[in-house]
């Protein structure tokens, strides 16, 4: 065979490979995808409680879609400072499930979204909405700037810290608040601040999560904990006028066990709970109102004005709101 003929054959072979390879690859990819889908359907049919029908699997997939899903991350403008805060949150081991702009969502939409997501938790995580305002960004940087190299050990040390007695913390804060407001003798504590027996102002229980209408971004953060109150070991909420983060942890445990209260939202100075077992009895609402007044006096002194009014808002409410000035 001549050299020319051998070269021609080589060229034909190369051309054949170049043409056929993509076709073969596409066929193989389709085949593998089909096999994976068949295997997935087989697993779904054999799963406990599954009816075995394709329609059932489809309905399950539809049910898992979050209601009123927020805008895609690519459409959200994230400042450099907020980006650094998100990076810190992720370094703690938390996962950012969604990001939405605070001025692109209503409070009802946000509440419905939270409830839907709370019904379908990410196993091994507790979901909390975190508004990245300037205070929260500063808190994250201050808390973790010296622990970026030993993040896991630092968080573990907080998780290993024994919980304090929450009732003692709340009682002490109540007494401190009373001393603060009665020391100069200008306030009639029982009649003007507590006001038991006086007619309450018209106060309806909170019906949704309260959201700041601003340009801040809101992150749906999955915190890698089993116990809802341990989120405060990862997300540094508290300090100054508010209880310290580990005090928040102890109080959150106490309220979770008693009322099923779950921390659902935090910004730099706002903390909100979703309550699975709202208080209904009058005496219990009064006792809880006194605790919450000690926990956060601003919700009375700069909000509903009396503890009696606060008790009225708590009756039957599935949402608790706290704000520290």
N, C-alpha and C positions, 0 to 999 in steps of 0.2 A: 504493500500500500504506500502511496506517495506521501511525502510530508504534507502536501497541500490537502490531500484527502483526510489525513489524520487531524489536521488543524480544523478542517470544516466540521468533522464529527464532534470535536471538543466544543466548538462554538455552538453547535446544535444542542449539545447536552447542557451547556451553561444557560442557553436561552430557555430550554425546557424547564430547568430548575427554577429560573427566575419567574417564569409564568405560573408554574404549578405550585410553587411553595406557598404564596399567599392564599391560593385557593384551598390548599390542604390545611393551612393554619386556620382559615375561617371555618372550614368544615369541622375541624377538631374543637374549636372554641364553642361552636353551636352544639356539638355533641356533648361536650362537658357540661355546658349550661343546662341542657335538657336533662342530663343525668342528675345534676345537683338538684334541679327542681323536682324531679321524680323522687329523689331521696328525701327531700324536705317534706313533700306531700305524704310520703310513707311514714316519716317520723311523726307528723302531725296526726295522722290517722291512728297511730299506735299510742299516742300520748294519753295519760289518764284523763278521763272526763271528756275526751274528744269524740264527736259523733262519727268521725271518719269521712265526712262529706267535704267536698271542695268548697261548697257554699259556706259551711261552718268556718273553715279556715279563712275565707275571704271576710266574713263578718268579724272575726277576731282581729284581723289586720286593720279593718276600718275602725274598730273600737279603740285600738291602740293609738290612733292618730290624735294628737293634742288638739283640743278645740280652740278656735281663734288663734292659730299658731302665729307667733310674732314674725316680723319681717326678717328676711335672711340677713345674716351677719354682714354680708357685703354691702348692704344698703344702710348700715348704721355707721355714723361718723363717730369714731372713738378717738378721743384726744390722747396725746402722748402720756399724760399723767394717768388717765383711766386705763390705757394699755399696760402701763407698768403695774397698776393695781391688779389687773386681770392676770398678768404673768405671776405675781406673787400668790394669788389665790390658787392658781394651777400648780405652783411649786409645793403648796401644802398637801397636795394629793387630791384636792377637790376637782370636780369637773364642771365646766361651764356648759350647761345643757342648752340654753337659749340666751339671746341678747335682744332687747327691745328698747326703743327710745321712750322715755317717760311721757313725752308729749304726743306719742302716736298711739296711745292706748287709753281706754276709759277705765274707771275703777271697776265697773261691772264686768268688763271684758277680762280684766286682770284677775278678779276674784273667781270667775268661772274657769279661767285657764288654770289657776292654782288648784281649784277643787278637782278638776279633771286629772291633773298631773298627780295630785295627792292620792287619788284612787288607784293610780298605776305607778307605784313607786319603783325606782331603780333599785333592785335588791342590793343591800349592803350600804345604801346611801340614804341620807335625809335631805330633802330639797328645801332650800330657803331662797327667797328672793332678796337680792342685795342691790340697793340703789347706790351707785358709785358717785355720791356727792363729794365735795372737797374734804369734809370731815372724815368720811369713811376711807377715802384714799390716803389721807394723812395717818389715820389709825393703822392701816395695813403696813405702811412704810415704817412707822415708828416701831410697831410690834415685831417686824421681821427683818429690818435692815441689818441687824447684827447676828442674825441666825440663818442666813441664806445657805451657809455651808453645813449647818447641823439642824436643818428644818425638822426632820423626823424625830430626832431626839428631843428637841425643844417642845414639840407638840405632845410627845409621849409623856414628858414631865408634867404637862398640864393635865393630861388624862389620868395620870397616876396620883394627882393631888387629891387628898380626901375631901369629900363634899362637906360643906358646913351645914349647920342647922338653919334651914330657910326661915322658919318661924321666928327664930332669934334675930336674924338679920332684919327681917321686916319690922319686928317690934322695936328694935333699936333705932331704925331709921324713922319710924313713926314718932318716937319720943324726941329725937333730935329735931324733927320738923316742928313738933309742938313747942319745944323750947325756943326755937328760932322765931316763931310767930307770936309767942305770948310774953317774951322777955321784957318788952317795953310796956306792956299792959294796955295797948291800944286795941287789941282784938278780943272780943268775947268768943273764946274758943268753942264752947259748947253750942252757943246760939247762932253765931255767925259762920263758923267754919264747918262744924259737924252738922248741926241743924236737924237732929233727929226729931221727928214729930211735926216738922214744918212741911207745908205743902211743897211738893217738888215742882220745879219748873218742868215744862213739857219736854221730856227727854225720851227719845226712842232709842232702842238698842241699836248698836252699829250693825249695818246689814252688808257691809263689804269691807274689803281691804282699802285703806285710804292711801292715795298715791300723790306724790308731789307732781304738780304740773310744771315741769321744767325741762331743760335740755339735757339733764342727766341721763345716763344709760342705766338700764335695769338688767341685772344678770340673774338667771335662774341657776343657782349653784347647787350641785349635788355634793354634799359633805360625806366623806367616807366613815360614817359612824352608824352603830346600831341603835343607840339611844338618842332621842331627839335633843336632849339637853346638852349633849356633848358637842353640839355645833359651836358653842362658845369657846371651845378649846382651839378651834380653827379660825373662826371669824371674830376679830377683836372688837366686840361691842362693849362699851362701858367706860367708866372712869369719870373723873371730875364730879359733876353733880349726880351722875348716875352711879349705881353699884358697879363694882369692878367686874370684869368679864367672868371670873370664876365664882363671884357671888351670883351673877346672872345664871350661871350653870346650876348652882344649888337651888335657886328660886324656881327656875324652869323645871327642874326635876320634881319639886314639891307640887307645883301647879299641874304638871303633867299627870302625876299619880292621882291627884285629887279631882281634877276637872277634865283631864284629857287635853290640856292646853299645849299647843305645839307652836314654837316660834316659826312664823311664816314669812316675815318681812323685816328687814332692817336697813336703815341708812346710817348716817353718822350720828344722828340724834333721835331717831324714831325707831321704836321696836313694836311689832304687832304680833299677836297670837291668834291662831285659829283654835276654837274651843269645841271639842267634841261633845262635852257634857255641860251645857250652860247651866248656870245657877238659876233656880226658880223660886225657892223659898225666901221669904222676906228677911228672916234672921241671917240666913247664909249670905244673902246679897250684902247685908250690912257689914258682916264680918270681912267679906272679901273686899268691900269698898275701903274699909279701914286699912287693910293690908296694902291695897294698891295706892292709897294716899301716901303711906310711908314709902312705898317703892318708888313712886313718882309724884311728888306733890304738885308739880306744874300742871298736871291734868285737871287739878281742882283750882289752884290759886290763879292759873292763867287760862282756865278752861270752863268747867261746869260750875264753878264757884263754891259749891258745898259738897261734902261727902254724901249727904242725903241725895243730891242730884246724881252723883256718880253711881250710887246704888241703884237708882232708877234706870240708868243706862245699861247696867250690867245684867239686869233681870232678863233672861232669855237670850242674851247676846252671844253669838258665836264668834265675835271678834273683839279683841281687847286692843286698845291703842294707848301707847305711852310716848311722851315727848319730853325731852329735857332741854330747857333753855340754856 
